Amino acid sequence: MLKSIELPTVALVQRRDGVSQPTDSLSERLASLLESPSLDAELDRDVGTEERLIHLARDLARAAYPEDRTTDRHTAHWIEHSARSDFHRALLLVYRQHTQIPPAGRPTYQFHPFICRMMRELEGPWERDVLRRVRKTAGISLEDLPSDPKEFAGWYQLAAFNHPLYEHDLYAFLASDATRAQLEWFLRMECAGEAAFDDLVALAQVGTRGEVKMEMASNYWDEMGRGRDHAVHTHLFHQLIDDLRIAAPDANELPWEVLSGINLMIWSCIHRRNAYRAQGVLGAVELLAPQRCTRVVHGATRLGIRKKTVVYYGAHAIIDIGHAEGWLQHVIEAQVREVPDARLGIAEGLLARVDASLDYFDFCLAGAGRVT
């Protein structure tokens, strides 16, 4: 359990360039508060705590995602990597209030006013950066996107396949060159975000109707192993991790390039204002999974790992081909047919997801190369 960290009287110092910089780890302080039996009592103990933390979050978000910059690649010289890592750890703690059942005896603070304020302060600068990055792609407006549902679905598919992510060098590395230690290091990174897709689909379908909801329900049923415990996809992934004796990393060990992809998925699915973006985000996962999963299976087989161990990836290499086709026809086309303006949110979700995955894959390729 993390010990409580007292905030200094002056919560901020000035960097040489005049931009406020947090002097305390927001994620550590937030983790300590969320473990308390009474958040209200903790905040009442010092009436200034809430405001100091809100200001700390505001300054951290601005340091991580300054208004005068737009993320392009994760290696950009101006990125404050430590600020981004603390930012995404803090945001994930907030999001977990919406996605996880707390341990027995521990309260949940899902809609506590402090948590709602914290989410608002953290999300703003990051969301604006995500959307600025997306809109740097030519033709991302209702005027430019195809209005015919089938043509839009074709645009969506080509946009995914033409993105630098689609033929990322990580794929060839995993399939042909990675050592056993490097592949296992990559799978350890995968632990952070692979196992919650079923919950995300369940969240994304709230408020949908008809053909869209039915396709999401079908997708969810497949995630549930079509009613067979041993075939539930989360079970298959945990079986992989157990067989290879891989320890799942704690969020505090993970850099922002890993955490931002997780947060993007949750951000798109928990907010009803992002309902169409969620359809674009989740569709991107289905569309691009077969490419990645096939390469992981090839690499594992080359290294002598049993196919039974990597059945999670083997299943997705095949099943997600059908999922992608179904999503294009029954979610993307159907949603645009029903709500033509949904095109913009769907396009933003697709590109936001592949951009976040590009940062993640760039990080993984560089990180695996350092594993010996």
C-alpha positions as CSV (number, residue, x, y, z in Angstrom):
1,M,0.0,0.0,0.0
2,L,1.3,3.4,-0.9
3,K,2.1,5.7,2.0
4,S,0.4,9.1,2.1
5,I,2.5,11.9,0.6
6,E,2.1,15.3,2.1
7,L,1.8,18.1,-0.5
8,P,4.2,21.0,0.1
9,T,2.8,24.4,1.1
10,V,3.8,25.7,-2.3
11,A,2.5,23.0,-4.7
12,L,4.2,24.4,-7.8
13,V,7.6,25.7,-8.9
14,Q,8.5,27.6,-12.1
15,R,10.5,25.9,-14.8
16,R,13.1,28.1,-16.5
17,D,10.8,28.5,-19.5
18,G,8.1,29.9,-17.2
19,V,5.7,26.9,-17.4
20,S,4.4,25.6,-14.1
21,Q,5.8,22.1,-13.2
22,P,4.3,19.8,-10.5
23,T,6.7,19.0,-7.7
24,D,4.8,16.0,-6.4
25,S,3.6,12.8,-8.1
26,L,-0.1,13.2,-8.7
27,S,-0.7,9.5,-9.3
28,E,0.9,8.6,-6.0
29,R,-1.1,11.1,-4.0
30,L,-4.3,10.1,-5.8
31,A,-3.6,6.4,-5.2
32,S,-3.2,7.1,-1.5
33,L,-6.5,9.0,-1.3
34,L,-8.4,6.4,-3.2
35,E,-7.3,3.7,-0.8
36,S,-8.7,5.6,2.1
37,P,-11.9,4.3,3.7
38,S,-13.4,7.8,3.5
39,L,-12.4,10.2,0.8
40,D,-14.5,12.9,2.3
41,A,-12.7,12.6,5.6
42,E,-9.3,12.8,3.9
43,L,-10.3,15.9,2.0
44,D,-11.9,17.5,5.1
45,R,-8.7,16.9,7.2
46,D,-7.1,19.7,5.3
47,V,-9.6,22.0,3.5
48,G,-7.0,23.0,1.0
49,T,-6.1,19.5,-0.2
50,E,-8.8,19.2,-2.9
51,E,-7.9,22.6,-4.5
52,R,-4.2,21.9,-4.4
53,L,-4.7,18.5,-6.1
54,I,-6.9,20.0,-8.7
55,H,-4.3,22.6,-9.5
56,L,-1.7,20.0,-9.5
57,A,-3.7,18.0,-12.1
58,R,-4.3,21.1,-14.2
59,D,-0.5,21.9,-14.3
60,L,0.5,18.3,-14.9
61,A,-2.0,18.1,-17.8
62,R,-0.6,21.3,-19.3
63,A,3.0,20.1,-18.9
64,A,2.2,16.7,-20.5
65,Y,0.0,18.2,-23.3
66,P,0.8,21.8,-23.9
67,E,-1.7,23.8,-26.0
68,D,1.0,25.1,-28.4
69,R,2.2,21.6,-29.4
70,T,0.6,18.6,-31.1
71,T,1.9,15.0,-30.7
72,D,3.2,13.5,-33.9
73,R,5.6,10.6,-32.8
74,H,6.4,9.7,-29.2
75,T,10.0,10.6,-29.7
76,A,9.4,14.3,-30.3
77,H,12.1,16.3,-28.4
78,W,9.6,18.6,-26.7
79,I,7.6,15.8,-24.9
80,E,7.9,15.7,-21.1
81,H,7.9,12.0,-20.7
82,S,7.9,11.9,-16.9
83,A,4.9,14.3,-16.9
84,R,3.0,12.1,-19.4
85,S,3.7,9.0,-17.4
86,D,2.5,10.5,-14.2
87,F,-0.5,12.0,-16.1
88,H,-1.7,8.7,-17.5
89,R,-1.1,6.8,-14.3
90,A,-3.3,9.4,-12.5
91,L,-6.0,9.3,-15.3
92,L,-6.1,5.5,-15.2
93,L,-6.7,5.6,-11.4
94,V,-9.7,7.8,-12.1
95,Y,-11.0,5.6,-14.9
96,R,-10.7,2.5,-12.8
97,Q,-13.4,4.0,-10.6
98,H,-15.7,3.4,-13.6
99,T,-14.4,0.1,-14.8
100,Q,-13.4,-2.0,-11.8
101,I,-15.3,-3.4,-8.8
102,P,-13.3,-2.4,-5.7
103,P,-12.0,-5.1,-3.3
104,A,-14.4,-6.2,-0.5
105,G,-14.7,-3.5,2.1
106,R,-13.2,-0.7,0.0
107,P,-15.6,2.0,-1.2
108,T,-15.8,3.2,-4.7
109,Y,-15.7,6.9,-5.6
110,Q,-17.0,6.6,-9.2
111,F,-19.2,9.8,-9.1
112,H,-17.6,11.6,-6.1
113,P,-17.4,15.3,-7.0
114,F,-13.6,15.3,-6.5
115,I,-13.1,12.4,-9.0
116,C,-15.4,14.1,-11.5
117,R,-13.4,17.3,-11.2
118,M,-10.1,15.4,-11.5
119,M,-11.3,13.7,-14.6
120,R,-12.3,17.0,-16.2
121,E,-9.0,18.6,-15.5
122,L,-6.9,15.7,-16.8
123,E,-9.0,14.9,-19.9
124,G,-9.2,18.4,-21.4
125,P,-5.6,19.0,-22.6
126,W,-5.1,15.4,-23.6
127,E,-8.3,15.1,-25.5
128,R,-7.5,18.3,-27.4
129,D,-4.1,17.0,-28.3
130,V,-5.6,13.6,-29.5
131,L,-8.1,15.4,-31.7
132,R,-5.6,17.9,-33.1
133,R,-3.4,15.0,-34.0
134,V,-6.3,13.2,-35.7
135,R,-7.3,16.3,-37.6
136,K,-3.9,16.8,-39.1
137,T,-4.9,14.1,-41.4
138,A,-6.5,15.6,-44.5
139,G,-10.2,15.1,-45.0
140,I,-11.3,14.6,-41.5
141,S,-14.5,16.7,-41.6
142,L,-18.1,16.0,-42.5
143,E,-17.7,17.9,-45.7
144,D,-14.8,15.7,-46.8
145,L,-15.8,12.2,-45.5
146,P,-17.9,10.1,-47.9
147,S,-21.6,10.4,-47.1
148,D,-22.7,7.1,-48.6
149,P,-22.5,4.5,-45.8
150,K,-20.8,1.8,-47.9
151,E,-18.3,4.3,-49.3
152,F,-17.6,5.5,-45.8
153,A,-16.9,2.0,-44.6
154,G,-14.5,1.6,-47.5
155,W,-12.8,4.9,-46.5
156,Y,-12.6,3.6,-42.9
157,Q,-10.9,0.4,-44.0
158,L,-8.4,2.1,-46.3
159,A,-7.6,4.7,-43.6
160,A,-6.6,1.9,-41.2
161,F,-4.6,0.0,-43.8
162,N,-2.8,3.1,-45.1
163,H,-1.7,4.2,-41.6
164,P,2.0,3.6,-40.7
165,L,0.8,1.3,-38.0
166,Y,-0.4,-1.4,-40.5
167,E,3.0,-2.6,-41.6
168,H,4.9,-1.6,-38.5
169,D,8.4,-3.0,-38.2
170,L,7.5,-4.5,-34.9
171,Y,5.4,-7.2,-36.7
172,A,8.4,-8.5,-38.7
173,F,10.6,-8.3,-35.7
174,L,8.3,-10.4,-33.5
175,A,7.7,-13.0,-36.3
176,S,11.3,-13.4,-37.5
177,D,14.0,-11.9,-35.2
178,A,12.8,-11.6,-31.6
179,T,14.4,-13.8,-29.0
180,R,12.4,-15.7,-26.4
181,A,13.2,-13.0,-23.8
182,Q,12.2,-10.2,-26.2
183,L,8.9,-11.8,-27.1
184,E,8.1,-12.4,-23.4
185,W,8.9,-8.8,-22.7
186,F,6.5,-7.7,-25.4
187,L,3.8,-10.0,-24.0
188,R,4.4,-8.4,-20.6
189,M,3.6,-5.0,-22.1
190,E,0.5,-6.6,-23.7
191,C,-0.8,-7.6,-20.2
192,A,-1.7,-3.9,-19.6
193,G,-4.5,-3.7,-22.1
194,E,-5.3,-7.0,-23.7
195,A,-7.8,-8.5,-21.3
196,A,-10.6,-5.8,-21.0
197,F,-12.1,-5.8,-24.6
198,D,-15.2,-7.5,-23.4
199,D,-16.0,-4.8,-20.9
200,L,-15.3,-2.1,-23.5
201,V,-17.7,-3.6,-26.0
202,A,-20.3,-3.8,-23.2
203,L,-19.8,-0.2,-22.4
204,A,-19.8,1.0,-26.0
205,Q,-23.1,-0.7,-26.8
206,V,-25.1,1.3,-24.2
207,G,-27.6,3.5,-26.0
208,T,-27.2,1.8,-29.4
209,R,-30.2,0.1,-31.1
210,G,-31.0,-2.4,-33.8
211,E,-28.3,-3.7,-36.1
212,V,-25.5,-1.9,-34.3
213,K,-26.4,-3.3,-30.9
214,M,-26.9,-6.8,-32.4
215,E,-23.4,-6.8,-33.9
216,M,-21.9,-5.6,-30.7
217,A,-23.8,-8.3,-28.9
218,S,-22.5,-11.0,-31.3
219,N,-18.9,-9.7,-30.8
220,Y,-19.4,-9.7,-27.0
221,W,-20.7,-13.3,-27.1
222,D,-17.5,-14.4,-29.0
223,E,-15.5,-12.6,-26.3
224,M,-17.4,-14.7,-23.8
225,G,-16.3,-17.9,-25.6
226,R,-19.9,-18.3,-26.8
227,G,-20.9,-19.5,-23.3
228,R,-17.9,-21.9,-22.7
229,D,-15.8,-20.9,-19.7
230,H,-12.6,-22.4,-21.1
231,A,-13.0,-20.3,-24.4
232,V,-13.6,-16.9,-22.8
233,H,-11.0,-14.6,-24.3
234,T,-9.8,-13.2,-21.0
235,H,-9.3,-16.7,-19.7
236,L,-7.2,-17.6,-22.8
237,F,-5.0,-14.5,-22.3
238,H,-4.5,-15.3,-18.6
239,Q,-3.7,-18.9,-19.5
240,L,-1.0,-17.6,-21.9
241,I,0.5,-15.4,-19.1
242,D,0.4,-18.3,-16.6
243,D,1.9,-20.8,-19.0
244,L,4.9,-18.5,-19.7
245,R,5.1,-17.4,-16.0
246,I,4.9,-13.8,-17.0
247,A,4.2,-11.3,-14.2
248,A,1.8,-8.6,-15.2
249,P,3.3,-5.2,-14.7
250,D,1.9,-2.6,-12.3
251,A,0.8,0.7,-13.8
252,N,3.6,2.4,-12.0
253,E,6.1,0.5,-14.1
254,L,4.6,1.4,-17.4
255,P,5.4,4.4,-19.5
256,W,2.9,6.7,-21.1
257,E,3.2,5.0,-24.5
258,V,1.5,1.9,-23.0
259,L,-0.9,3.7,-20.6
260,S,-2.2,6.2,-23.1
261,G,-3.6,3.4,-25.4
262,I,-5.5,1.9,-22.4
263,N,-6.8,5.3,-21.4
264,L,-7.9,6.1,-24.9
265,M,-10.0,2.9,-25.1
266,I,-11.7,3.7,-21.8
267,W,-12.2,7.4,-22.6
268,S,-14.0,6.5,-25.8
269,C,-16.3,3.9,-24.2
270,I,-17.3,5.4,-20.8
271,H,-18.5,8.8,-22.1
272,R,-21.8,8.9,-24.1
273,R,-20.5,11.9,-26.0
274,N,-17.9,9.6,-27.4
275,A,-20.3,6.9,-28.5
276,Y,-19.4,7.2,-32.2
277,R,-15.7,7.6,-31.5
278,A,-15.9,4.3,-29.5
279,Q,-17.3,2.5,-32.6
280,G,-14.3,3.8,-34.5
281,V,-11.8,2.9,-31.8
282,L,-13.1,-0.7,-31.3
283,G,-13.5,-1.3,-35.0
284,A,-9.8,-0.4,-35.5
285,V,-8.9,-3.0,-33.0
286,E,-10.9,-5.7,-34.9
287,L,-9.6,-4.6,-38.2
288,L,-5.9,-4.6,-37.3
289,A,-5.7,-7.5,-34.8
290,P,-5.3,-10.3,-37.4
291,Q,-2.1,-8.8,-38.7
292,R,-0.5,-8.4,-35.3
293,C,-1.8,-11.7,-33.8
294,T,-0.6,-13.7,-36.8
295,R,2.9,-12.4,-36.4
296,V,2.9,-13.1,-32.6
297,V,1.9,-16.7,-33.3
298,H,4.6,-17.1,-36.0
299,G,7.2,-15.7,-33.6
300,A,6.1,-17.9,-30.7
301,T,6.1,-21.0,-32.9
302,R,9.5,-20.2,-34.2
303,L,10.8,-20.0,-30.6
304,G,9.3,-23.4,-29.7
305,I,6.4,-22.1,-27.7
306,R,3.4,-24.4,-28.0
307,K,0.5,-23.3,-30.1
308,K,-1.8,-24.2,-27.2
309,T,-0.1,-21.6,-25.1
310,V,-0.7,-18.8,-27.6
311,V,-4.2,-19.9,-28.6
312,Y,-5.4,-16.4,-27.5
313,Y,-3.5,-14.9,-30.4
314,G,-4.2,-17.7,-32.7
315,A,-7.9,-17.3,-32.1
316,H,-7.9,-13.6,-32.8
317,A,-5.8,-14.0,-35.9
318,I,-8.8,-15.9,-37.3
319,I,-11.9,-14.7,-35.5
320,D,-11.2,-11.0,-35.9
321,I,-11.3,-11.3,-39.7
322,G,-15.0,-12.1,-39.3
323,H,-15.3,-9.5,-36.5
324,A,-13.8,-6.8,-38.8
325,E,-16.2,-7.6,-41.6
326,G,-19.2,-7.6,-39.3
327,W,-18.1,-4.4,-37.7
328,L,-17.7,-2.6,-41.0
329,Q,-21.1,-3.7,-42.3
330,H,-23.3,-3.8,-39.2
331,V,-21.7,-1.1,-37.0
332,I,-20.0,1.4,-39.3
333,E,-22.3,1.2,-42.3
334,A,-25.4,0.8,-40.2
335,Q,-24.6,3.6,-37.8
336,V,-23.9,6.1,-40.7
337,R,-27.1,5.0,-42.4
338,E,-29.0,5.8,-39.2
339,V,-27.0,8.9,-38.2
340,P,-25.0,10.4,-41.1
341,D,-23.1,12.8,-38.8
342,A,-21.7,9.8,-36.9
343,R,-19.0,9.7,-39.6
344,L,-16.9,12.3,-37.9
345,G,-16.8,10.6,-34.5
346,I,-16.2,7.2,-36.1
347,A,-13.3,8.6,-38.2
348,E,-11.8,10.4,-35.2
349,G,-12.0,7.2,-33.1
350,L,-10.3,5.1,-35.8
351,L,-7.4,7.6,-36.2
352,A,-7.0,8.2,-32.5
353,R,-6.7,4.5,-31.9
354,V,-4.1,3.8,-34.6
355,D,-2.1,6.9,-33.5
356,A,-2.0,5.7,-29.9
357,S,-1.0,2.2,-31.1
358,L,1.7,3.7,-33.3
359,D,3.3,5.3,-30.2
360,Y,2.9,1.9,-28.3
361,F,4.5,-0.1,-31.1
362,D,7.3,2.3,-31.6
363,F,8.0,2.0,-27.8
364,C,7.8,-1.8,-27.9
365,L,10.2,-2.1,-30.9
366,A,12.8,0.1,-29.2
367,G,12.2,-1.5,-25.8
368,A,12.4,-5.1,-27.0
369,G,15.6,-4.3,-28.8
370,R,17.2,-3.4,-25.5
371,V,16.2,-6.7,-23.9
372,T,19.0,-9.3,-23.7
